[in-house]
Amino acid sequence: MDELKAIEKLVNRAQQEPPAVNSIAGGILSRMHHSPPSRVAGLSVFAVLSAVAATIAMAFGAYAWFASPDPLIELYAPLQVGLLW
């Protein structure tokens, strides 16, 4: 029981103490200002090439969409012939 009372005292004392606040913003900001800028040229080239490829694919897709015949033309063909009579 003495151990439980000692633990309860420690818990109460820990709850009464304010938490320690350490600011790490200064260290992070100094590292950001003193570090060389990172190079993302490879990623930029990949992004540009992906955008160009997507544009070309969209152009071919739009051409194929507008150039394809109507799939329902087979259903309308007998009606169109019937109107000629």
LINZIBEL-V462804 format. One record per backbone hydrogen bond with DSSP energy under -0.5 kcal/mol. CO is the residue of the C=O (numbers start at 1). NH is the residue of the N-H. E is the energy in kcal/mol with one decimal. If there is no record, write none. Layout:
co nh e
CO NH E
CO NH E
This chain:
co nh e
1 5 -2.2
2 6 -2.2
3 7 -2.2
4 8 -2.5
5 9 -2.2
6 10 -2.1
7 11 -2.4
8 12 -2.5
9 13 -2.5
10 14 -2.3
11 15 -2.2
12 16 -1.5
13 17 -1.2
20 22 -0.6
21 23 -0.5
22 24 -0.5
24 28 -1.8
25 29 -2.8
26 30 -2.3
27 31 -2.0
28 32 -2.1
29 33 -2.2
30 34 -1.7
31 35 -1.2
40 44 -2.3
41 45 -2.6
42 46 -2.1
43 47 -2.2
44 48 -2.4
45 49 -2.6
46 50 -2.2
47 51 -2.1
48 52 -2.3
49 53 -2.5
50 54 -2.4
51 55 -2.1
52 56 -2.3
53 57 -2.5
54 58 -2.3
55 59 -2.1
56 60 -2.4
57 61 -2.3
58 62 -2.6
59 63 -2.3
60 64 -2.5
61 65 -2.3
62 66 -2.4
63 67 -2.1
64 68 -1.2
70 73 -1.5
72 75 -0.8
72 76 -1.4
73 77 -1.4
74 78 -0.5
76 80 -2.3
77 81 -2.0
78 82 -2.1
79 83 -1.6
80 84 -0.7
81 84 -0.8
81 85 -0.6
82 85 -0.7
